[in-house]
Amino acid sequence: ADSYAPALAMMLGLTDDGPGFASACRSAERRALDPAELSRVSQSVSLSDGTCAVLTGINRPGRWPELSAERVTSALDIARGWAETIVVDVAASLEDDNEVMNDLDGPRRNAATIAALRSADHIVAVATADGVGIARFIRAYEELRAIVGATPIHVVINRVRSSALGLDAKGQI
């Protein structure tokens, strides 16, 4: 559901010719999404302890209008009956762009992210362990909390290295 920098398919070595998540969202809007359709539009990834079904995201950021809040929410609601655990990769931007758009009925760039976060049972918020990443995370955390209310948030800091933060990088974070 990343509408800014979709890269999950590429990182997993999957083809992204037919974005599975966007297809699932369109099917959900038509009330044609069910577990069989989710299995059809997903791709299988082998893991060390089994396999995982992946619905690749949009293959170009310009396709973001396909991921409306209603479509994303419907697709995720139906997917709950398809898989025991669902992980949704979203964009970092949490701005509610209703306030900056003149067309209040038009699509919203951040709708997929906000809808996925509001649908979540648990959230893993990832920040990069450098000055910029931590500063951005601190500013964004309040917005995230406002969007998700009491939903549990687990914070993960990645790329911790002493070259960026000096001695005791982990302690500083």
N, C-alpha and C positions, 0 to 999 in steps of 0.2 A: 504493500500500500504506500510505498515511497513515491511521491509525485515529483520529487526534485532531482534525485540522483539514483535512480534504480540501478542496482548492480548485483543483486543477490543471484540471479541466474548465471551471470558471468562468473561470479566467485565460486559457484558450485559446478561450473562446467556444463551448464544446461543450455539448450537452445532456447531462445526467447522469441521465436518467430510468432508464436501464438500465446500472448500473455494469458495465462490460466486464471489469474485473479480477476482481471478485467472481464474475461469471458464469464466467469462465475457471477460477477456483479451484474452483467447484462442479463444473464439467465434468471437471477434472483428477481430482477425488476419485472421480468415477464412471467414470474411465478413458475418457471420451468427448472429451477435448481433443486436437485435432490442428491443424495449420496452417490448415485450412479453417475450423474453428470459431473460431480466434483472429481470422482475417480477418473473419468474420461479426460478432463482438461488438466489434470495434474501430471507431473513427471516424477518418476521414482529416483531417489538418491540412495546409494548404498552407504551404510554407516558401519562402524566396527561392530555394533551390536544389533544390526538389523537394517531395515530400510525406512525411509521417510518419504512421504508424498509431498511434493512442493508445487504450489501454484505460483508460477513465475509472475512477476509484476509487469507493469507496462515497460515496453522496450525503448521508449523515447519519452522524455519528460513532457513533451508537447501533447501527449495523450491524457494528461491529468483530468480533463473534463469527464472522462469515462468513469472516474472513481468518485461519484457523488456520495454524500453522506448516507442517503437512503439506500443506495445500492450496496455500499460497503456494510452497513448495519444489517441489511437483509441477508447478504451472503455469509457474514460471520455467524448470524443466528442459525442459519441452516447448517453451516459447517460444524457447529457444536455437536450435532447428531452424527457426524461423519467421522470425526477423529477425537480421540481421548484428550490429546493436548494440541493446541493450536498456537503457533508462534507467528506473530505478524510484525514484519519490519516496516517501520513508518519513517517519514521524513522528520527532520529535526525541528522544522518550523511549527510553532504552536499558535501563531497569530490567528485570531478570528478575523478573517479578511472581510467580514460583512461591513465593517465600519469604513473601509477604504474603497469600497466599490460603489459606483453609482447605480448599477443594476442590481437591486436587492433580490431579484428572483433568479439571477444567473448563477452559474456554477462557481464554486469556491475552491481555490487552489489547495487549501489546507483541509478541506472537508474529509478526505480519506484518513488523514492522520488523526484528526479530532474524533471522528466516528469510531475508529479502531480503538483509540484510547478509552473512550466512553464505554465501549463494549467489553473491555478487558476485565478479567478477574484478578490479574497480577500484572505489574508493569516492571520491566527491567529497563532502567534509564542508564544509558552509557555515556560517559564523559571521557575525553582524552586528557591524560595527565600532563598537561603543559599549562602555562599561564593563560593562554587564550581559551583552551578547552574548559578549564575549571571556572574561569570568569563567566563564560557563556552558560555553563551549566547552572551556576549559582543564580544567575538572572532568570533562566528558564524554569528552574524548579518551582518557583512560586506560581508561574502560569500553568505548569503541569498539574500541580496540586489543585488549583482552581478548576481545572477541566475534569479531573478524575475523582474529586471528593475524597472519600475514605478508602478508595481502592489501594491496596498495598503497593508501595513502590520500593523496589530493590535497586540500589545504586551500585553500578559497576564502573570502576575507573580502569581504563586500559592504557597501554603504552607507557607504563610507569618506568622511568629511567632516570638515573642520577645525572646524566648529561644535561637534562632539561631543568631539573629541580635542585641539583646539588646533593649534598650528603643527606642521608635518611629521606629519600624521596617519598617513600611510603608514609613515613611519620608526618611529613609536611602536609600531605593530602589529608 
